[in-house]
Amino acid sequence: MRLLRFLPLSALIAIVLVAAGCGGGGARSVPSDAVAVVGSDTITKVLFNTLMDGTKSAYAARKTAFPKPGTTQYKALQDQTMKYLVQQDELEQRAKSLGIVVSDKDVDARIK
């Protein structure tokens, strides 16, 4: 229990998200090319880095300094990105289990 007092909140959140992503169906290791496992899906490092790059571009567009790696602010962005990816995957899995399917055609029609 002492260890929990020394872990920053962001690290604790990341640990919880990764543990939750394992789905409780037995211990599953995260593949080397992934950042998390959510049920039977993996969230790849490529997808994670793409979102982080998009966040960096959004900061640049707003002419706001992007946090430097290793800072608390940078870690918070990483944690938010991880949380978003895990939640999106969980939602997609739940929608699939409910028979909800949205095709690219549906999305294009909605955009028009």
N, C-alpha and C positions, 0 to 999 in steps of 0.2 A: 504494500500500500504506500510505502514511503516514496517509491519511484514515481507514482502519479503526481506527487506534489512538485516534483522537479521537472516534469515534462511540460513544455509550453503547450498552451491550449491548442494551437494549430497542429502540433505533432500528435496530440491525443486524438484530435478529430480525424487526421489522416489514418491513424491506426484503426480507429473505429470504422471508418469507411471501407478500408481494405478488408477488415475482418467481416464486416457486413456483406461485402461483395462476394465473399466465399460461399455464401448461401447456406451455411450450416450443414451441408451435405457431406461432411468429412473434410479433412484438411486437404487443401489444394494449393499448390504453390503457384505463384504468379510467373508466367513464362518470361524469359529474359527480354523479349521484345514488347512487353506489356507493362502497364503501371498498376493494373487491377484486374481481378476476375469478378464478374457479377453473374451469379448463377452459372450458366454454361457459356457465357460470353466473356471475351477478354477486351479490355480497353487498351489499345496499343499506345506505345510511346509516340508513334507518328501522329496519331489523333490528338493526344495530349499536347505535344509540341506545336501542332498546327493551331490549336486553340490559344495557347500561350503566345504564339507569334501574332495571331489576330488581335489579342489583347494589347500587345506591344504596338501594333499598327494603330489601334484605336487611341492609345495614349499619344502617339505621334500626331495623329489627326487633330487632337485637342490641344496640341502643343504643350503637353504635360510630360514631365520627366517620368520615365518608366523606372520602377524600383530596381535597384542593383541586386544581382543574385547574392544570396546570403543574408539579406536584410529581412527584418520582420515583415515588411510590406510585401516583398517578393514571395515569401513563404505563404502569406495570406492569399495572394493571387493564385499560387499553385494549389492551395487547399480549396479555394473557391472553384477552380477549374476541375479539380478531381471530384468535388461534390456534384457539380453540374453534370459531368460525364456519367457518374454512377447513377444519379437520379434519372437522367435521360434513358439510360439502358434499362433501368428498372421499369420505367413507364412503358418503354417499347415492349418489354417482355410481358408486362401485364396486359397491354392492349392486344398483343398477339394471343395470349391465353383467353381473352374475351372475344376473339374473332374480329377485332377491329383492325382493318387494313386500310391504309391510305397510300394510294399509288402516286407516282410522279405525275400522272395525268390529273389526278385529283388536286394536287398541289398547284400545278400550272393553271388549272381552271379557276381555282380560288384566287390566285394572284391576279389573273385577268379580270 
